[in-house]
Amino acid sequence: MERIQNIIRESGGEITKVDSWGKRKLAYTIDKEKEGFYYFLHFSQNPGGISEIKRQLKLMPEVLRFMVLKLEHGGKDA
C-alpha cells in the first residue's frame, strides 16, 4: 500500500483518505486467487497524472484489479 501511495504522491497527487477493508473473498477467482485485500484511497490529482498511476498499477503483479473513479466537486466521500 505504501508503494501505491508513493506513486500517487510522485505523480503530483494528494491522498486525503485511506481505508483498509481487509481480506475478503473475491467475487470470482483471479489468477488462481480466491481472496484479496481491499483498499479504498481518496485522492486529488491532475488529469494528466491519472494515466501514470494506472500504468504503474497495471505493472504491479500484486494488484489483481483496480478502479479509478472521478468525483465531481461537492461530492461526498464514499
C-alpha positions as a printed NumPy array, in Angstrom:
array([[  0.   ,   0.   ,   0.   ],
       [  2.874,   2.351,   0.77 ],
       [  4.262,   1.833,  -2.731],
       [  0.918,   2.799,  -4.286],
       [  0.675,   5.895,  -2.1  ],
       [  4.182,   6.906,  -3.192],
       [  3.199,   6.525,  -6.856],
       [  0.251,   8.871,  -6.309],
       [  2.392,  11.445,  -4.492],
       [  5.231,  11.289,  -7.047],
       [  2.781,  11.958,  -9.882],
       [  1.587,  15.126,  -8.109],
       [ -1.405,  13.739,  -6.24 ],
       [ -2.55 ,  14.341,  -2.682],
       [ -4.066,  11.493,  -0.649],
       [ -6.911,  12.598,   1.601],
       [ -8.303,   9.29 ,   2.866],
       [ -7.155,   5.655,   3.093],
       [ -9.494,   2.862,   4.189],
       [ -8.341,  -0.716,   4.6  ],
       [-11.284,  -3.048,   4.117],
       [ -9.17 ,  -6.076,   4.988],
       [ -9.015,  -9.521,   3.453],
       [-12.194, -10.596,   1.679],
       [-13.371, -13.33 ,  -0.625],
       [-13.255, -12.301,  -4.287],
       [-16.449, -12.473,  -6.334],
       [-14.621, -14.81 ,  -8.717],
       [-11.158, -16.365,  -8.967],
       [ -8.497, -14.034, -10.382],
       [ -5.084, -15.507, -11.259],
       [ -5.88 , -18.539,  -9.072],
       [ -6.563, -16.263,  -6.08 ],
       [ -9.835, -16.616,  -4.153],
       [ -9.202, -13.891,  -1.559],
       [ -7.612, -10.473,  -1.632],
       [ -7.047,  -7.336,   0.389],
       [ -9.315,  -4.418,  -0.435],
       [ -8.273,  -0.762,  -0.057],
       [-10.08 ,   2.475,  -0.756],
       [ -7.98 ,   5.573,  -1.446],
       [ -9.468,   9.02 ,  -1.897],
       [ -7.029,  11.407,  -3.564],
       [ -6.884,  14.524,  -5.704],
       [ -4.83 ,  14.505,  -8.876],
       [ -4.362,  16.448, -12.096],
       [ -5.969,  14.598, -15.022],
       [ -2.571,  14.03 , -16.653],
       [ -1.283,  12.126, -13.608],
       [ -4.098,   9.571, -13.644],
       [ -2.742,   7.759, -16.694],
       [  0.655,   7.333, -14.982],
       [ -0.978,   5.937, -11.843],
       [ -2.992,   3.45 , -13.924],
       [  0.118,   2.436, -15.874],
       [  2.07 ,   1.783, -12.675],
       [ -0.788,  -0.237, -11.133],
       [ -1.041,  -2.429, -14.241],
       [  2.66 ,  -3.272, -13.89 ],
       [  2.315,  -4.439, -10.269],
       [  1.655,  -8.209, -10.164],
       [  0.358,  -7.986,  -6.582],
       [ -2.509,  -5.719,  -7.715],
       [ -5.196,  -8.016,  -9.124],
       [ -7.77 ,  -5.34 , -10.008],
       [ -8.182,  -1.611,  -9.509],
       [-10.681,   1.084, -10.356],
       [-10.165,   4.844, -10.591],
       [-13.304,   6.978, -10.347],
       [-13.804,  10.72 , -10.649],
       [-15.837,  12.538,  -8.009],
       [-17.476,  15.768,  -9.051],
       [-16.875,  18.874,  -6.954],
       [-19.068,  18.816,  -3.89 ],
       [-19.173,  15.023,  -3.958],
       [-19.26 ,  13.25 ,  -0.616],
       [-16.534,  10.865,   0.497],
       [-17.629,   7.286,  -0.03 ]])
